[in-house]
Amino acid sequence: MEKEELKKKLKEGLYKSVSLPLKAMPLWMEAIGVGVFISHILENNPRFRQRLIEVDDKVFLFEAKDVGKKFYIVIKDRDIKVHPHSARTPDVTMSGNVSVLMDVLLGKEDPDTVFFSRKLEITGDTATAIHFKNLLAALG
């Protein structure tokens, strides 16, 4: 088995193993986990944090269709807060499977590629979506 094929199979197995617990996890616990995940991204990418000013005061909704979960990311003053609910209508909504959303947020998957392959659905304010997509693409 080739190295890339093995990596792909391991990755698929990892995402499948977390899908069941994610389906049963309460929203508040989910928000904490996503918050830790986002904090890790910010700590390891200071340039990304600086560029958050481009999408300041925006709300993003991420929907993980395969596990029936969603969370909101609010960007304010170069910081990201994760919430299980939001009174504000999201500026941008990104929907896809957990594996796709995680790969996009980690910069391991190009947002354009998964969008045009229909693995990721993006709706809402186009200018904000493009700014955020460019920020995510710069993570890779």
C-alpha positions in Angstrom: 0.0 0.0 0.0 1.3 3.4 -1.0 2.1 6.0 1.7 -0.6 8.4 0.5 -3.2 5.7 0.3 -2.4 4.6 3.8 -2.6 8.2 5.1 -6.0 8.6 3.4 -7.3 5.3 5.0 -6.1 6.4 8.5 -7.7 9.8 8.1 -11.0 8.2 7.0 -10.9 5.9 10.0 -10.2 8.7 12.4 -13.1 10.8 11.1 -15.4 7.8 11.3 -14.3 7.0 14.9 -15.2 10.6 16.0 -18.5 10.8 14.2 -20.5 8.7 16.6 -19.4 10.5 19.8 -20.0 13.9 18.0 -23.6 12.9 17.3 -24.2 12.2 21.0 -22.2 15.1 22.4 -24.2 18.0 24.0 -23.9 21.4 22.3 -22.1 23.1 25.2 -19.4 20.4 25.2 -19.1 20.6 21.5 -18.5 24.4 21.6 -15.7 23.9 24.2 -14.1 21.4 21.9 -14.3 23.5 18.8 -13.0 26.5 20.9 -9.9 24.5 21.9 -9.5 23.5 18.2 -9.7 27.1 17.1 -7.4 28.3 19.8 -4.8 25.8 18.6 -5.1 27.2 15.0 -4.7 30.8 16.3 -1.7 29.9 18.5 0.1 28.2 15.6 -0.7 30.9 13.0 -0.1 34.4 14.3 -0.4 35.9 10.8 -3.9 34.3 10.5 -4.9 36.1 13.8 -3.6 39.4 12.4 -5.7 39.0 9.2 -8.9 38.4 11.1 -9.4 42.1 11.0 -10.6 41.6 7.4 -13.7 39.8 8.7 -14.1 41.6 12.0 -17.6 41.6 13.6 -18.7 38.7 11.4 -20.6 35.6 12.3 -20.0 32.3 10.6 -22.2 29.2 10.9 -20.5 25.8 10.3 -22.8 22.8 9.8 -21.5 19.3 10.0 -24.1 17.5 8.0 -22.9 14.0 8.6 -23.3 14.3 12.4 -26.2 16.8 12.5 -24.3 19.4 14.4 -23.6 23.1 14.0 -21.7 25.9 15.7 -21.2 29.6 15.3 -17.9 31.4 15.1 -17.9 35.1 16.0 -14.9 37.1 15.0 -14.3 40.3 17.0 -11.0 42.2 17.6 -8.8 39.6 16.1 -10.2 36.9 18.3 -12.6 34.0 17.6 -15.3 32.9 19.9 -17.3 29.7 19.4 -21.0 29.4 20.4 -23.5 26.7 20.1 -26.2 29.3 19.3 -26.4 32.8 18.0 -29.1 35.5 18.1 -27.5 37.1 15.0 -28.1 35.8 11.5 -24.8 34.4 10.2 -23.0 36.4 7.6 -21.7 33.2 6.0 -22.8 29.5 6.3 -20.4 26.6 5.5 -21.9 23.2 5.3 -20.2 19.8 4.8 -19.1 16.7 6.5 -16.9 16.9 9.7 -13.8 15.8 7.8 -14.2 18.5 5.2 -14.9 21.3 7.7 -11.9 20.2 9.8 -9.6 20.0 6.8 -10.7 23.5 5.6 -10.2 25.0 9.1 -6.8 23.4 9.4 -5.7 24.6 6.0 -5.2 21.0 4.8 -7.9 21.3 2.1 -8.3 24.2 -0.3 -11.8 25.8 0.2 -12.2 26.4 -3.6 -11.5 22.7 -4.3 -14.0 21.3 -1.9 -16.6 24.0 -2.9 -16.3 23.2 -6.6 -16.4 19.5 -5.9 -19.6 20.1 -3.9 -18.2 18.7 -0.7 -18.6 22.2 0.9 -21.6 24.4 0.5 -21.0 28.2 1.2 -23.9 30.6 1.4 -24.3 34.2 2.6 -22.4 37.4 2.0 -20.1 36.8 -0.9 -17.5 39.4 0.0 -17.2 38.1 3.5 -17.1 34.4 2.3 -14.3 35.3 -0.1 -12.2 37.1 2.6 -12.7 34.2 5.0 -11.9 31.6 2.3 -8.7 33.5 1.5 -7.7 33.5 5.1 -8.3 29.7 5.4 -6.4 29.1 2.2 -3.4 31.0 3.6 -3.2 28.4 6.5 -2.0 25.7 4.1 
